[in-house]
Amino acid sequence: MPVVSKSPGESSLGSAIALESLVPDARSLAPDAFAARHGNSFLLFTAKRLDGPEGTNSTKLLLDDGDDDAPDGRTANLAIVVYPMRSRDPAKGPMVTLGRESRQDVVIPDMSVSRFHAFAKPAADGALVIQDAGSTNGTTVNGESVLTTGAGPPRRLKPGDNVRLGHIELTFTDARALREFVLQKAR
């Protein structure tokens, strides 16, 4: 798993929020209200836990072993973070920009991610599509290259898709699936 390297002045995970921070809203809000508050589309990233112990070069994932006394969300020193895919500027419309620069909507501060790496927007039927913005290290969805603007059509996203920006691998999901996942992890 790549280590996210931060740019000066940025948090180590850019615009990501901790999965655990969504638990209160997932428990108290109806699915539509959850989507209205947090958005409809998300990228999930498994990152090194900032509050965990410094570890070795290998990581053993501790999945559900039936131990109800295990710490909440425990996967060794890993944590799942969420990148909401929503525009920070309603004046520019529904387009969501992704990149390393802090002015992008989704900020992923890793050197393999270009300053303005890709963008996503709703298609005519409402599905989210993604297009590479001429990035240095490319964009893929489920291992297939995403074309740049002008070189071909954008790539359609569906929940569970693996999205790779540079060397960073993320999982795309929608609000319904994210809310269910948060509730599952909170048990």
N, C-alpha and C positions, 0 to 999 in steps of 0.2 A: 504494500500500500504506500503511495507516495506521501511524503511529509509535506504539509502545506507550509511554504515559506512566505513569511509576511513581508510586505513592503513597508518602508518606514512610515510610522504614524497610523498604521492600520492594525485592527485586532488580528489575531492569528488565523481566524476563520472568516474574515470579511463580513458579509451581510448575513451570515448564518445565525440561526437561533437554536438553542438547545431543545432537543425533543421533549425533555422533561418540563420545559416552560409551557408547553401546550396542554399539559394534563388538566389544569383547572378548567380551561375552556372546553376541552373535549368532554369532560364530565358534566359541565353545566349548560352547554349550548346545544341546541338542536343542530342537526347536520347543516341545514341552510344557514343558520346564524353563524356557525363555525366558519363556513366558507365565506360569508359576508365579512367577517372580521379578519380572516387570515389570507383569503384568496382562494382560487380554484386549482392552482397548479403549483407543484413543489418539486425540488430536487433534494434527495437525501444523500448524505455523505457520512461515511464512517470515518471518524477522525480520532487521533490520539487524545485521550482524556487529559484535559489540562490540570485537573486536580488529582490525578492518579500518580502512582509512583513511577519513577523513571525505570524503564525496563530494559530487556535485552533486545537483540536484533530480531527475535522471532516472537510472535504473539500467538498464544493459545486462546481460541475463542471458547468461552464458557457458556454454552447454549443451555436451554431449559433442561436441567438435570433432575427435575422434580423436587428440588430443595426450595421450599417456600421461604426459607430464612435468608436466601441469597440476597445481596444488595439489589435494589431496584435498577433495572437496565444494565446489569453486570455483564460485561463481555471483556474480561481482563482489564486492560487500561484503554479501552476504546469507548467512544461515545458516538451516538448518532446525532448529527446536526441537520437542520432543515434550512434550505434556501427557498423562501417564498418567491415565486415567479410572478411578481406583479410590478407594474410601473410605479415609480416613485413620483412621477410627474403626470398627473391626469391630462394636462394640456397636450402632451405628445401622443395621446391615444393609448390603445391597448398594447402597443409594442413593448416588449421587455428586452432590455439589453443585458448581455452577460459578458463579463471580462474581469481583468485584474484591477482596473482603475476604480477609484472610489466613486466616480460619477456614474458608473453603470448601476442598473437596477439590482442585478445579482453580482455581488463582488466576491470573487474567488482569488485571494491574494497568493497565487502560486506562479512562479516564474515560467512555467510551461503554458500558462494561460495568457493569451495576448491581452493588451490593454482593452481593446474592444474585440472580443473573440467571436461572438455569435449573437443572434437575436431570435426571439420567438414572438409569434403573434397568432391570433385566432384565424383559422381558415373560414371560408364562407359558411361551412356547416357547423362552426363553433369549435371544432377540434383544434388543438394547439399544434402549430408547425414550427420547426426550427430551421435556421439557415446559418451557415458559416459566414462570418464577416471578413473573410480574407485573412484568417488567423495564420500564424506561423506554424503551429503544431496540429492544426486541424480539429475537426469535430466529427464524432461518429455516433450513430445510434445503433445499438445491437451489433457493433462491429462493422457496420457499413458506413462509408464516408458520406458526410453531409456536404452537398455542393455549396459553393459560394454564390452570392447574389449575381445573377446574370449568367451563371454557368449551368443552371438547371433548376428544377422545382425544389421547394423546401421539403423537409422530411417531417412526416406526421408523427406525433408522439402519442403513446397510449400508456396507461399505468403499467408499471413493471419494466418499461424500457430502460436499458442501460445506456446512459448518455456519457460520452467521454469528451472532455474539453482539455486539450493538451494531454497531460498525463493524469488528470484527475477524473476518476470514475464516480458517477452519481447514478442514482435511480430516480426516474421520473414517476410521480404519482399525482393523484387528484385529491381534492379535499376529503371526499368520502373515505377513500382508502387510508389517507393519513390519519384521520380522526379515529378510525377503527384500530389502526396500528398503535396509536398513542394509548388508547384505552386498553389494548392488549398488554402493552409494556407496563402499564401502571398497576396491573393486578398484583 
